[in-house]
Amino acid sequence: MTFMDGQNRAEITPGLEVGIVLKADQASGRITHGIVQDILTNSPFHPRGIKVRLTSGEVGRVRHIIKE
């Protein structure tokens, strides 16, 4: 299993398994895992991570992409 950072929009697609940090968890840095439903950031790169909505409805910035 390898991890990629989530700063490049081109690396993120719906259906991908990712770890995100929710807005409420930014101080602690707690990671929430889930499957990408929507990509909310329009720019091709974001230094703090691309913002996504998970299938669970949670919204946060991608910290890592999980690849098998």
C-alpha positions, 0 to 999 in steps of 0.5 A: 500500500502506498500513500500520495499527498492530496495537493494535485487535483489531477490525482484525485477522482471520485471513487478513490479512497482517501484520508481527509482532515475535517475543518473541525479536526484541523487543530488536532490533525485527525484523519477521517478515511472515506471514498471521494464523492465530489471534488470541491476545489477547482484549482489544479493545486492546493498547498493544504490539500484538495477539498473533497466531499466523501460518500458519507457527506463529510467535507475536508482536505485530502491529506493522503490518497490510499493506493493498493 
